[in-house]
Amino acid sequence: MSAFEPDAHLVDDTYPVTELPLCQLRLMDDSRFPWLVLVPRRPGVSEVFELDEADQQQLWREATRVGQTLKAALQGDKLNIASLGNMVAQLHVHVIVRHRRDAAWPGPVWGHGERETYDLDGLAAMRGRILAQVEGLDL
């Protein structure tokens, strides 16, 4: 069995935040949206059904609890959870807190405008905010 490594596209487009029981939690480098990516640490997996049943349940638990917590903390209007995999085959789940005032509302965030990358202070602040919310979650 090979060791887990996140896909190069995910490494290029996101920042690591923390390790959850199943997933590596990463922050998408687009400051317009509170956008997280959960990547199960299972090598060679591209579809949810390729995970065993316990891992499938754990993935959903992590995505929904992280999403619920961040939606409340960031006073979001809607939570988007999606797994597409058209550009990156490695299984990953997007968890995006949406606001009615965000740049893409009410449409999807994918392909909307130019991304606005985090500066170092903004990145540190958002990572800190996310960590404060997810540490201590019952996952």
N, C-alpha and C positions, 0 to 999 in steps of 0.2 A: 504494500500500500504506500502510495507517495504522500509526502507531507503537504499540508494545506498551504497554499499561497493565494492571495487574492489576485484576480485577473489584472493584468497591467493597465487596462483602461480604468478600472476602479481605483487603482493606486494613483493614476494620473489625475483623476477627477475628484477624488475625495481625500479627507484627512482621517486617520484613525482617532477614535474617541476612547473606546474601552472594549474589553472582552466581556461578553455576556456568557451564560452557561453554554449556549450553542453557537452563537454568532459573534462575529467581529462587528462592532458598531462603528460606522464611519459617517462623516459629515460631508455632504456634497459641497463642493467649492463654488457655491452660488449664493451670495448673501441676500438675494431677493426673496428666498424662500427658506424657512426652517425645514431642511430636507436631509433626512437620514437614510442610510443604506445599511441593511443587515445582511451579512454574508455568512451563511452557515460554514463552519470550519470542517467541511467534509470534502475531501479531494474528489474531483471528477464528477461532481453532481451538477446537473444542469436543470433538472425538473424536480418539483416538490415530490412527485410520486417516487422518485429515486431515493428519498430519505425513508428510513424505517418509520413505523407509526409513532414511536416515542419522539423522534426528532421532528416529525411533521407537527405534532402537538406542541412541542417546545418552540418551534419557529413561530407558530401562530401566537403562542403565549407571549413571546418576546416582542413581536411586532405590535400586537394590540395593547399590551401594557405600556410599552415605551410610548406608543402613539397617544394613548389616552392621557398619560401623565404629561407629555409635552403639550398636547392640545390645551389642557387646562392651564398649565404654567404660562403658555404663550398667548392665552386667550384667543385661540383659533376659532374660526367659524365652521371648519370642516376638516376632517382627517382623510387623506388619500393614502391607501395602502395598495401597492401594485407590484407584480412580478412580471416583467415583460421578457427580457432576455433576447431581444432581437439583435442588439448591438454587442452585448456581452453574454455569452452562453452560460457562464458560471452562474449557478443559482444565487440570486440576491433579491432582496425585497426592499422596495422604496417605501418610506414612511414620511409623508409630507404634511406639515401643518399648513393649512390654507386660511387665508384671510380675504374677506370680500374686497379689501382695498389692495390686494397684491397685484403685481404686474400682469398676471395671466388670468385672473378671475374673470369669468367662471370656467374658462377652458383649462386644458391640461398644461402643466408646466413644461413638458417636453417640447423642444423646438420653438419656444416662445422667446423672441428677442435675443439679446446678447447677455450671456451670464456676467454677473458682477462678482468677481473673485473677492475673497476675504483679504483684508489687510491683516497684519500680524495682531494688532489689538482686537480687531473684530473677531478674528479666529479664536483668540484666547478667551474672549468674553463668551462666545457662543459655546465653545467646548466646555468651559466652566459651568455655564448654565445647564447644559445637557447633563454633565456629570452630577451636578447637584440634584437633578431630578431622578436620574436612573439608579444612582447608588442607593442601596437599601430597598429597591423594588423586590418583591417576592417573585422571582422568576424561576 
